[in-house]
């Protein structure tokens, strides 16, 4: 992990250098100080709703494993997002699975399976924003390639999940025939069964429809958040322009990076806005405000979640 962390930090430094190159820091400070607070407060209020909907969606995806109400999941979910902000390689997903399993007495593997489904629905909704925005804006070639790669990967994962569920018994027979020690065979079969059970929502239309609708609403909220922040800097792009930016920012978090998505977020965000005709000196304050408000929001709620669960940051790092 240490090597990956240093690679992420190096990528962040390079991206920050490119994003800030040619920018006057005094002028940047002036631009940030002139932002109108009203639209930012509206954006944050909308953002809060988005996280409640994320907790509701996770509750739906966990139903095949255990019925847990969304408010009870919110704290654990925010701790996971907080961990993604401060740990590399999206280790917050594993932290969330561990805490969910411990708190609700369910398998960590089953919990991780529900988070995998969550990411699948996020990716499908994310690609929907790309398709919608592509009718209005020409995307650069690298963004189009990124979209198709994400779509292909998502499709392969869905096929794999369905295949594993249908042919679970064949997999277990193969395990029985291997030279693996009997204790390991039992454990592997248990983990496979728990994982398949947790992802069974993929074959049930009700879960698919509910989770997909919520995911689309969540990503609409994300785009609206970006639109409101742009209004605070008097950047009057069309509403669809916010989803062009949203897609670019979504691609940025798929790259190797340090904690908090620092660097890649700024570079991709500034690049997207300049492609929409916004000068770099106007684009960077907007992206810094978006990143800063999101980061602080998640850190505050994640810290409250840690306090409520009686955990410390050290224990958070240990679970990863």
Buried (B, 14 or more C-beta within 10 A) or exposed (E): EEEBBEBBBBBBEEBBEBBBEEBEEEEBEEBBEEBEEEBBEBBBEBBEBBBEBBBBBBBBBBBBBBEBEBEEBBBBBBBBBBBBBBBBBBBBBBBBBBBBBBBBEBBBBBBBBBBBBBBBBBBBBBBBBBEBBBEEBEBEEEBEEBBEEBBEEBEEBBEEBEEBBEEBEEBBEEBEEEEEEEEEBEEBBEBBBBBBBBBBBBEEEEBBEBBBEBBBBBBBBBBBBBBBBBBBBEBEBEEBBBBBBBBBBBBBEBBEBBBBBBBBBBBBBBBBBBBBEBEBBBBBBBBBBBBEBBBEBBBEBBBBBBEEBEBEEEEBEEBB
